[in-house]
Amino acid sequence: MRFLPGQRYDCLQCGRSCQGWAVEVDPATRGRLRDSPLELRVLQETGLTATLLPGEGRKVLMARREGACIYLDERNLCRIHGEMGPGAKPLGCRQFPFLPVETPEGVHLGLSFYCTAVQQNSGRELEEQSDELSALLQRLAPRRAGFEPLWLDEGVPLEWPEYLRLEAFLWEGLSGPDPAETPLAASLWGACQPGLKLDLARAPLFDTAQELWDIRFMCLAILVASQEAPDPESISAMAEDLKYDRPVTFPRLGWSGRRSLIDAEFAGLPDWVEQEIRRYLRSLVFRKFVALDRPVLQNLVCLFMLPALLRCFTLVSRLSHGGELVREDYFRALSLVEKDLTHTRQGAEGTWASFARLYRETIALVARYV
């Protein structure tokens, strides 16, 4: 089993994993809970129990009240864990925040940065917990990557050794002192050469192409709007408002204002923000984010967007309270990005495909002249 270097984790019992998203209940857990004294008591208190939802596979999801699991008590502790033991919890609850991925080189044990302890790098080194984590892993079904050819882009295969070369390029760049965008832009440039051949030897030429950064500004406005607009019909309007510096509202962060107010704050970001952004991006590379779910090119575009998006949300969080920028501002931004874009990857698939096509076509055109 492979661990992210330097990563620590011990549960802080903050209850975050029990709020804000649906948890699937595996059959074994459903059997343990059915008609148990705890479930009957919770049913009496809340009128709710695990809910059977129609649809493919007829999944059973844990019922929630005001966004929180009905088994979460007033101290943010799990009543199933407390009264029936940790083994009685749904498998998804026991797995969080671990995101194991099996590869030909072994199992990479990634973690979700939606978890407070993971964000704060709090607790014991993961390697100190290898025995208990190995026992947990035996009950899980890790995702798999590298046993079948990947797709660089739709219809363009990428063999695993070539992917590993790209991953090493990203890891080395994100471990250095340069801004996070430097290796991300270079890898994106190398992946979009004519003929869609992964050509990292040409990667250093990316800094001659202003078009790469111009596209990012436009895509970032669309991405922010897709996360913060009140409904899908409002996304285009909010993106235009951001582009032309008109008033906008970030409802999840509780701030309204103009983009120029955010822009004015960028120069004052402390170094620790950039260090934290690089740490997060390294964790994504480690947990095979680039290799999973979507074509590699779309995931590279997502990575390229993330540093600016994290800075934007961090500064909006600071503006929302008007005080000094603190780590909690960054962690608020990180929680939004992880939950919406990198952990669950729900929706916006058409958006990423469009972004990737735009980068591919533009870079292929510009690359002819540099």
C-alpha positions in Angstrom: 0.0 0.0 0.0 1.3 3.5 -0.9 0.6 6.6 1.2 0.8 10.3 0.3 4.1 11.5 1.6 3.8 13.6 4.7 0.0 13.1 5.1 -1.4 12.7 8.6 -4.9 11.7 9.7 -6.9 11.0 12.8 -10.6 11.6 13.0 -11.5 14.9 14.7 -15.2 13.9 15.2 -16.3 17.1 13.4 -19.3 15.4 11.8 -18.5 16.8 8.3 -18.7 13.5 6.6 -22.2 13.0 8.0 -23.6 16.2 6.5 -24.2 17.5 3.0 -24.3 14.4 0.9 -26.2 11.1 0.5 -24.7 7.9 1.9 -25.5 4.6 0.3 -26.5 1.8 2.8 -25.0 -1.6 1.9 -27.2 -4.6 2.4 -25.2 -5.9 5.4 -25.6 -2.5 7.2 -29.3 -2.4 6.4 -29.7 -5.9 7.9 -28.0 -4.8 11.1 -30.1 -1.7 11.5 -33.4 -3.1 10.5 -35.6 -3.2 13.6 -32.7 -2.6 15.9 -33.5 -0.7 19.1 -31.4 2.3 17.8 -33.4 2.5 14.5 -36.7 2.2 16.3 -35.7 5.0 18.7 -34.5 7.2 15.9 -37.7 6.5 14.0 -39.7 7.6 17.0 -37.6 10.8 17.4 -37.5 11.9 13.7 -40.2 9.9 11.9 -37.4 8.9 9.5 -35.5 5.7 8.7 -33.2 4.6 5.9 -35.0 5.4 2.7 -35.5 3.2 -0.3 -35.2 5.3 -3.4 -36.4 4.1 -6.8 -34.1 3.9 -9.8 -31.3 1.8 -11.1 -30.4 -0.8 -8.6 -33.0 0.6 -6.1 -30.2 1.9 -3.8 -30.9 2.4 -0.2 -29.7 5.8 1.1 -29.4 7.0 4.6 -32.2 9.5 5.4 -31.2 13.0 6.3 -32.7 15.8 8.2 -31.6 19.4 7.4 -28.8 17.9 5.4 -27.4 15.8 8.3 -27.6 12.0 8.8 -30.5 11.1 11.1 -28.0 9.1 13.2 -25.8 12.1 13.9 -26.3 13.2 17.5 -26.1 16.8 19.0 -22.3 16.3 19.6 -21.7 15.5 15.9 -21.0 11.9 16.8 -22.5 8.8 15.1 -25.0 7.0 17.2 -24.5 3.8 15.2 -20.8 3.9 16.0 -21.4 4.7 19.6 -24.1 2.1 20.3 -23.4 -0.7 17.9 -19.7 -0.3 17.2 -17.7 1.0 14.2 -18.3 -2.2 12.2 -22.1 -1.5 12.2 -21.8 1.7 10.1 -22.3 1.7 6.3 -19.3 0.8 4.4 -19.1 4.3 2.8 -19.0 5.9 6.3 -16.2 3.5 7.4 -14.2 4.3 4.3 -14.3 8.1 4.5 -12.0 9.9 4.0 -10.0 7.2 2.2 -10.0 6.9 -1.6 -8.1 3.8 -2.5 -7.1 3.1 -6.1 -5.5 -0.1 -7.2 -2.9 0.2 -9.9 -0.3 -2.2 -11.4 2.2 -0.6 -9.0 0.1 -1.3 -5.9 -2.8 0.4 -4.0 -2.5 4.1 -3.6 -4.4 5.2 -0.5 -5.7 8.7 -1.4 -7.8 10.9 0.9 -10.6 13.3 0.5 -9.7 16.9 1.4 -13.3 17.5 2.3 -12.3 16.0 5.7 -11.3 18.5 8.3 -8.4 16.4 9.7 -7.0 15.8 6.2 -7.2 19.6 5.4 -5.4 20.4 8.6 -3.0 17.5 8.2 -3.9 16.6 11.8 -3.1 13.3 13.5 -0.7 10.4 13.0 1.3 9.7 9.9 -0.6 7.3 7.7 2.3 4.9 7.6 2.0 4.5 11.4 -1.6 3.2 10.8 -0.7 0.8 8.0 -1.9 -2.3 9.9 -5.4 -1.0 10.6 -5.7 0.6 7.2 -4.7 -2.7 5.5 -7.5 -4.4 7.5 -10.0 -1.7 6.4 -8.8 -2.1 2.8 -9.7 -5.8 2.8 -13.4 -4.8 3.2 -13.3 -2.2 0.5 -13.4 -2.5 -3.3 -10.7 0.0 -4.5 -11.2 1.7 -7.8 -8.8 0.4 -10.5 -6.6 2.4 -12.9 -3.9 1.2 -15.3 -5.1 -2.2 -16.1 -6.9 -1.0 -19.3 -5.7 1.7 -21.7 -6.7 5.2 -20.7 -8.1 7.8 -23.0 -6.0 11.0 -23.5 -9.0 12.5 -25.2 -12.2 11.0 -26.7 -11.1 8.3 -29.1 -7.4 8.8 -28.4 -5.9 6.0 -26.2 -3.1 6.6 -23.8 -1.0 3.6 -22.5 -0.3 3.4 -18.8 3.5 3.9 -19.1 2.9 7.2 -20.9 0.4 8.2 -18.3 3.0 7.5 -15.6 5.5 9.7 -17.4 2.9 12.5 -17.3 2.2 11.9 -13.6 5.9 12.1 -12.8 6.2 15.3 -14.7 3.3 16.8 -12.7 4.5 15.5 -9.4 8.0 16.9 -9.9 6.6 20.3 -11.0 4.1 20.6 -8.1 6.9 19.7 -5.6 9.0 22.6 -6.7 8.8 26.3 -5.8 7.1 27.5 -9.0 3.4 28.6 -9.0 1.1 25.6 -9.4 0.1 26.7 -12.8 3.6 26.2 -14.3 3.6 22.4 -14.4 -0.1 22.2 -15.0 0.0 24.5 -18.0 3.1 22.8 -19.3 1.4 19.3 -19.1 -1.7 20.7 -20.8 0.4 22.2 -23.6 2.3 18.9 -24.0 -1.0 16.9 -24.2 -2.5 19.1 -26.9 0.2 18.9 -29.6 -0.9 18.3 -33.2 -2.1 14.7 -33.6 -2.8 14.5 -29.8 0.5 12.9 -29.1 1.6 13.4 -25.5 4.8 15.4 -26.1 6.3 16.6 -22.8 9.5 17.6 -24.6 7.6 20.6 -26.0 6.0 21.4 -22.7 8.4 24.3 -21.9 7.1 26.2 -24.9 3.8 26.8 -23.2 4.9 30.1 -21.7 5.1 31.7 -25.2 1.4 31.2 -25.7 -0.7 33.9 -24.1 -3.7 32.2 -25.5 -3.4 29.5 -22.9 -4.0 32.1 -20.1 -6.7 34.0 -22.0 -8.7 30.9 -22.4 -8.4 30.1 -18.7 -9.9 33.5 -17.7 -12.9 32.8 -19.9 -13.3 29.2 -18.6 -12.8 30.3 -15.0 -15.7 32.8 -15.3 -18.0 30.0 -16.6 -16.8 27.6 -13.9 -17.4 30.0 -11.1 -20.8 30.8 -12.4 -21.7 27.1 -12.8 -20.9 26.7 -9.0 -22.5 29.9 -7.7 -25.4 30.9 -10.1 -28.8 30.3 -8.5 -30.0 28.0 -11.4 -28.6 26.7 -14.7 -30.4 29.4 -16.7 -28.4 32.0 -14.8 -24.9 30.6 -15.5 -24.3 32.5 -18.7 -25.5 35.8 -17.2 -23.3 35.5 -14.1 -20.3 34.6 -16.3 -20.8 37.7 -18.3 -21.2 39.8 -15.1 -17.8 38.4 -13.9 -16.2 39.2 -17.3 -17.4 42.8 -17.4 -16.9 43.5 -13.7 -20.6 43.9 -12.9 -22.0 43.0 -9.4 -22.3 39.3 -8.6 -23.3 37.2 -5.6 -21.5 34.2 -4.1 -24.3 32.7 -2.1 -22.4 29.8 -0.5 -19.7 32.2 0.8 -22.1 35.0 1.7 -20.6 37.8 -0.4 -21.7 40.2 -3.1 -19.5 42.6 -5.1 -17.5 43.0 -8.3 -14.7 40.9 -9.7 -12.3 43.8 -9.5 -12.5 43.7 -5.7 -11.3 40.1 -5.8 -8.6 40.9 -8.4 -7.3 43.6 -6.1 -6.7 41.1 -3.3 -4.6 38.5 -5.3 -1.3 40.3 -4.9 -1.6 40.1 -1.1 -2.1 36.3 -0.8 0.5 34.9 1.7 2.9 32.2 0.6 1.2 29.5 2.7 -1.9 29.7 0.4 0.3 28.7 -2.6 2.0 25.9 -0.5 -1.4 24.6 0.5 -2.7 24.7 -3.1 0.4 22.7 -4.3 -0.1 20.2 -1.4 -3.7 19.7 -2.5 -2.8 19.3 -6.2 -0.2 16.7 -5.3 -2.8 14.8 -3.4 -5.0 14.7 -6.5 -2.2 13.5 -8.7 -1.4 10.8 -6.1 -4.9 9.5 -5.8 -5.1 9.2 -9.7 -7.5 12.0 -10.2 -6.0 12.5 -13.7 -6.6 8.9 -14.7 -10.2 8.3 -13.5 -13.7 8.8 -14.8 -13.0 11.3 -17.7 -10.4 11.4 -20.5 -7.0 12.6 -19.2 -7.2 15.8 -21.1 -10.4 16.9 -19.4 -8.9 16.1 -16.0 -5.8 18.1 -16.9 -8.0 21.1 -17.8 -9.7 20.7 -14.4 -6.4 20.8 -12.6 -5.3 23.8 -14.5 -8.5 25.6 -13.4 -8.2 24.7 -9.7 -5.5 27.0 -8.4 -7.2 30.1 -9.6 -10.6 28.8 -8.4 -9.2 28.1 -5.0 -7.6 31.6 -4.7 -10.9 33.2 -5.9 -13.0 31.4 -3.3 -10.4 32.0 -0.6 -10.5 35.7 -1.2 -14.3 35.8 -1.5 -14.4 34.1 1.9 -12.1 36.8 3.4 -14.2 39.6 1.8 -17.3 38.0 3.3 -16.1 38.7 6.9 -13.9 41.7 6.2 -11.1 40.6 8.5 -7.6 39.3 8.0 -7.2 36.3 5.7 -7.0 33.1 7.8 -6.6 29.5 7.1 -10.3 28.9 7.6 -10.9 31.0 4.5 -8.8 28.7 2.4 -10.4 25.6 4.0 -13.8 26.9 3.1 -12.7 27.3 -0.5 -11.1 23.9 -0.5 -14.3 22.2 0.9 -16.4 23.7 -1.9 -13.9 22.6 -4.6 -13.4 19.1 -3.2 -17.1 18.4 -2.7 -18.3 19.8 -6.0 -15.5 19.1 -8.4 -12.9 16.5 -7.3 -14.4 14.1 -4.8 -17.9 13.4 -6.2 -17.4 14.7 -9.8 -21.1 15.2 -10.1 -22.4 16.9 -13.2 -20.7 19.4 -15.6 -19.3 16.6 -17.8 -20.4 18.6 -20.9 -18.6 21.7 -19.5 -15.3 19.8 -19.1 -15.6 18.3 -22.5 -16.2 21.7 -24.0 -13.2 23.2 -22.1 -10.9 20.4 -23.3 -12.0 20.8 -26.9 -11.3 24.6 -26.7 -7.8 24.1 -25.3 -7.1 21.3 -27.7 -8.0 23.2 -30.8 -6.4 26.5 -29.7 -3.1 24.9 -28.6 -2.8 22.8 -31.7 -3.2 25.9 -33.8 -0.8 28.0 -31.7 1.8 25.2 -31.5 2.4 25.4 -35.2 4.1 28.8 -34.7 6.2 28.3 -31.6 
